[in-house]
Amino acid sequence: MLNKQRVTKNIIKSFSENKGFPVYTAKELQRMYSVFGVDPKSMDRRVFDTESLSHHTQAEVIKLIKMMNIAKDDLVLDAGCGNGAPTRLIAKLCGCKIIGFDINPDQIEKAIDCDRLEGVTHLIERKIKDVHNLDFTEETFDKIFHNETICHWMDKKVALAKLYTALKKGGIMGFHDWVRGYKGDLNDAGGDFPGTYAEGIWFQNNIAETIQLLERTGFTVLHCEDTTDIVDRSLRVRLRELQMSKVYLKGAPEEYFYKTIRYFKVMIGTHYDYLRYNRFLCKK
Ligand SMILES: C[S@@+](CC[C@H](N)C(=O)[O-])C[C@H]1O[C@@H](n2cnc3c(N)ncnc32)[C@H](O)[C@@H]1O
């Protein structure tokens, strides 16, 4: 049985070491964008889709942000923000203030560098925090967003209660989740998957369990949508685009190119059986 410390160590390892997939630095991204001919300050989809750790594409994340109805004077929390691509997208799209936190100091450092590269530092504050130990003042945030991180939270009851406390009454929480597949979760996936991430970092629920957890915390679930077909299709398109892309090879180290192709193939191989995706919207 993995204890909390070991899980945290393995989560940090998975997203720091370019293990199964590249986690780019701002310097590497800057070089890639200059080769691609893309302005990092823009909302060009290639910025988000290159740097983010998200399997939902920019278009799908924008759908979620729009459903949350984020206004310019809202204060937003991005939980488990990683290297911060979704936070920057919210900042560019809505012009509001956002606090993004992650358990991984390395990711936060990369996020801060990328915020600078993309000209959004005036809107974003970054913090190193574990969602299970949040200490924000009660009713601080108008909206809470998270993208593809809840599947790593060991004690969702505690984590969701912390987020609920930090959200204002009437506030909205929107998120994308990696849920269990028809045969199990990613801890059970075989084939080429083992080794892509460090072990024991998956705590995927099924959709009914997540709804129950949200409701027991006090949230009203407004929307719940299975996005597996959408993500499966778009990951296949991204894989094909990458395989055909000569420009990527010019902009990034060759090792990253082949690592990303392998990663997309491996993850597509887990779809439906061990990994499905979901979009949730709920209200306090
Ligand atoms: C798949 S990445 C998604 C990152 C980002 N949300 C995105 O969409 O690009 C999952 C992130 O969740 C973070 N995470 C996992 N457990 C966490 C916890 N207990 N508290 C805060 N962050 C956590 C990881 O460090 C990682 O950066």
The ligand as an ORCA input file, in Angstrom:
! r2SCAN-3c Opt
* xyz 0 1
  C      -2.138     15.964    -15.683
  S      -1.417     17.275    -14.753
  C      -2.521     18.591    -15.193
  C      -1.900     19.936    -15.012
  C      -2.738     21.117    -15.468
  N      -3.975     21.175    -14.727
  C      -3.002     21.050    -16.958
  O      -4.149     20.784    -17.352
  O      -2.077     21.278    -17.756
  C      -1.882     16.897    -13.065
  C      -1.323     17.883    -12.058
  O      -1.949     17.690    -10.782
  C      -0.985     17.985     -9.784
  N      -1.398     17.388     -8.501
  C      -1.565     16.081     -8.232
  N      -1.930     15.907     -6.949
  C      -2.017     17.125     -6.383
  C      -2.339     17.584     -5.078
  N      -2.630     16.729     -4.094
  N      -2.339     18.907     -4.838
  C      -2.023     19.794     -5.832
  N      -1.672     19.408     -7.092
  C      -1.679     18.092     -7.372
  C       0.295     17.368    -10.367
  O       1.465     17.841     -9.732
  C       0.188     17.758    -11.839
  O       0.822     18.979    -12.096
*
